[in-house]
Amino acid sequence: MIRYILILLIVFKRIFRSHSSLLLENLMLRQQLAVLKRRHPRKRLGAVDRLFWIVARRFWSGWKRSLTIVTPETVARWHRAGFKLYWRWISCTREHVGRRRISKKVREVIFRMVTENPTWGAPRIHGELLMLGFDISERTISRWMRKTPRNPKQAKRWITFLRNHREAIAAMDFFTVPTITFGMLYCFFVISHARRRILHFNVTPHPTSSWIVQQLREAFPFECTTRHLILDRDKKYGLEGWTAIRSLQINPVRTSFQSPWQNGVAERWVESCRRDVLDHVIALNEGHLRRLLNEYVRYYHEDRTHLGLRQGYARSTIPFIQTGICHLATAGRWPAHRYERAA
């Protein structure tokens, strides 16, 4: 009974509504029926459908009563998204704003002056350009000076300088290795930059400054060609280690704080040692780790090739290998293998 009463009330309400309101409601219901009749697995509202309801929301106050396929909040969200797209579209200007970009010719002149005259600053280059008839601000010149491409010839000269002096450079560092009993062992090593040779290494659970001094004496027992020793700012070295290095007629060169890349040769050896050995073996104790490192250093010097040495060996003299059939000598205790020719 209540249902029929509600139907009668709705009918009386429709009778007193205006003709335009009925037409709009009919239009919106027909649009939703068209969406539902589309032959798709899932009824989707396209961009045109969304635009239809956004316009209806703007021009008819009773649009919510005829909306059944989606919620009114969804239409409001579409309207906000369309508002963002509209303002993004009108904000995209194709006209150049700000100062005019200087020509490529002027930029090349600035780059040439910076390359040929490294001591010149922006005021000097600004004056030279004014004499040549280019009216550019000094601030613009300083901004383009920072974008000057590097001269590859200058970089090659620097690489040549380092290669000529690498015989006099060595580096030292520590790295830690956990044991099977969750202890910590410290590995100390000194590496030469010339042939990437390990001059000395040792293992200890308690690295003290006096222990480090003894390792330095063993690494440089006699007069050596090393004149510069690169090391980080580890507090384990202490004042005694600094004094011991100078007493060996070697200049200590400390890297900056938190800058391991400044001691790249040493860091590269630590990476190789971990990748070739330590990532595949669990150290039992100090003696076990020392034996592992001793075998790896021998392999590193005599068998392992190095990209930095043009696929050469760490030792300066390569042993003579007889011709014959190539076979695998030993599989090793880690993934590194030794290959030699059989007689």
DADA-V469660 format. One record per residue. N is the residue number from 1. D_CENTER is the distance of its C-alpha to the mean C-alpha in Angstrom with 2 decimals. Layout:
BEGIN
N,D_CENTER
N,D_CENTER
END
This chain:
BEGIN
1,74.71
2,71.88
3,69.87
4,72.71
5,73.08
6,69.41
7,69.85
8,72.92
9,71.09
10,68.26
11,70.91
12,72.73
13,69.47
14,68.69
15,72.20
16,71.76
17,68.32
18,68.17
19,67.99
20,64.71
21,63.01
22,64.18
23,62.96
24,59.44
25,59.34
26,60.60
27,57.96
28,55.13
29,56.56
30,56.92
31,53.26
32,52.16
33,54.59
34,53.10
35,49.65
36,51.07
37,52.94
38,49.89
39,49.47
40,46.02
41,45.06
42,43.75
43,45.17
44,42.48
45,42.91
46,41.71
47,40.83
48,44.51
49,45.62
50,43.28
51,44.46
52,48.05
53,47.67
54,45.85
55,48.79
56,51.28
57,49.75
58,50.19
59,53.80
60,55.45
61,55.66
62,56.76
63,53.88
64,52.87
65,56.23
66,55.68
67,52.04
68,51.81
69,48.98
70,46.18
71,46.18
72,46.65
73,43.33
74,41.60
75,43.42
76,42.43
77,38.77
78,39.22
79,40.81
80,37.93
81,35.42
82,37.77
83,38.05
84,34.29
85,34.25
86,37.31
87,35.96
88,32.64
89,34.74
90,37.03
91,34.21
92,32.64
93,34.45
94,34.53
95,36.03
96,34.11
97,33.91
98,33.72
99,34.21
100,34.58
101,31.77
102,32.94
103,33.79
104,31.84
105,34.64
106,34.29
107,30.52
108,31.19
109,33.87
110,31.55
111,28.91
112,31.77
113,33.23
114,29.98
115,29.48
116,33.15
117,33.62
118,30.69
119,32.96
120,33.85
121,32.60
122,32.72
123,36.46
124,37.52
125,35.72
126,37.11
127,40.59
128,40.29
129,39.22
130,42.16
131,44.47
132,43.18
133,43.90
134,40.43
135,40.63
136,37.07
137,36.11
138,34.60
139,31.75
140,30.77
141,30.89
142,28.66
143,26.06
144,26.16
145,26.21
146,22.62
147,21.70
148,23.61
149,21.95
150,21.63
151,24.50
152,23.60
153,26.89
154,26.03
155,22.83
156,25.07
157,27.61
158,25.21
159,24.14
160,27.88
161,28.64
162,26.27
163,27.74
164,31.20
165,30.67
166,28.55
167,31.82
168,32.25
169,28.83
170,28.09
171,25.70
172,26.29
173,24.44
174,24.96
175,23.34
176,24.85
177,26.26
178,27.92
179,31.41
180,33.33
181,35.13
182,31.94
183,32.48
184,30.00
185,30.44
186,28.91
187,28.36
188,28.89
189,28.44
190,28.85
191,27.33
192,28.52
193,26.31
194,29.08
195,29.19
196,26.56
197,29.63
198,29.80
199,32.61
200,33.10
201,31.80
202,33.35
203,32.88
204,34.26
205,34.11
206,34.95
207,33.36
208,35.60
209,35.86
210,39.08
211,37.53
212,34.69
213,37.37
214,39.21
215,36.14
216,35.67
217,39.33
218,39.00
219,35.94
220,37.85
221,41.51
222,43.02
223,42.33
224,38.99
225,37.14
226,34.12
227,34.12
228,30.67
229,28.98
230,25.38
231,24.91
232,22.99
233,24.76
234,25.85
235,29.17
236,30.64
237,31.44
238,33.70
239,36.17
240,37.90
241,34.94
242,34.38
243,38.11
244,38.24
245,35.58
246,37.56
247,40.77
248,39.47
249,39.22
250,35.42
251,33.28
252,30.56
253,27.28
254,25.18
255,21.45
256,20.21
257,19.64
258,16.51
259,15.28
260,15.30
261,13.72
262,17.14
263,18.84
264,16.84
265,19.97
266,20.91
267,17.56
268,17.56
269,21.08
270,20.32
271,17.72
272,20.41
273,23.08
274,21.44
275,20.56
276,24.03
277,26.24
278,25.26
279,23.42
280,26.71
281,29.36
282,30.40
283,31.90
284,35.43
285,36.21
286,35.86
287,38.07
288,36.31
289,32.87
290,34.49
291,36.05
292,32.82
293,31.04
294,34.15
295,34.15
296,30.46
297,30.86
298,33.86
299,31.98
300,29.05
301,31.63
302,33.99
303,32.39
304,28.62
305,27.47
306,24.59
307,22.52
308,22.56
309,26.35
310,26.73
311,27.37
312,29.81
313,30.66
314,29.97
315,33.71
316,35.26
317,38.09
318,37.58
319,40.51
320,42.81
321,42.41
322,45.52
323,45.50
324,46.12
325,44.51
326,40.87
327,40.52
328,38.27
329,39.54
330,37.95
331,35.57
332,34.39
333,33.58
334,29.90
335,28.32
336,28.73
337,31.92
338,34.28
339,35.94
340,39.10
341,42.03
342,45.29
343,48.46
END
